[in-house]
Amino acid sequence: MDEKLKKRIVAFYMGGIFNALVGLYLLIEGVPFLDPGTVRILAVAFLVFALVDFVIPRVIRRGWEARAGQQAGEKQRPSGPVTKL
């Protein structure tokens, strides 16, 4: 796998961890500072972004694996027309 792609995947995971921590912090400690409805909305938004940050790397990795498999399949096939004798 390309190093650039690995760095992008790690960045998504780090962003997901950060978003999940902020969402949980808001749920636990946010009520004294903000209205409970606002806390729920913000926490849900951060947790949804965390979910997206954990799903996107899987999509990226599957796409890369599909392209790598497709390229490997093209290398195994004969390049010219096949004639029957």
PyMOL commands that set and color helices and strands:
alter all, ss='L'
color gray80, all
select helices_A, chain A and resi 3-29+36-76
alter helices_A, ss='H'
color red, helices_A
deselect
rebuild
show_as cartoon
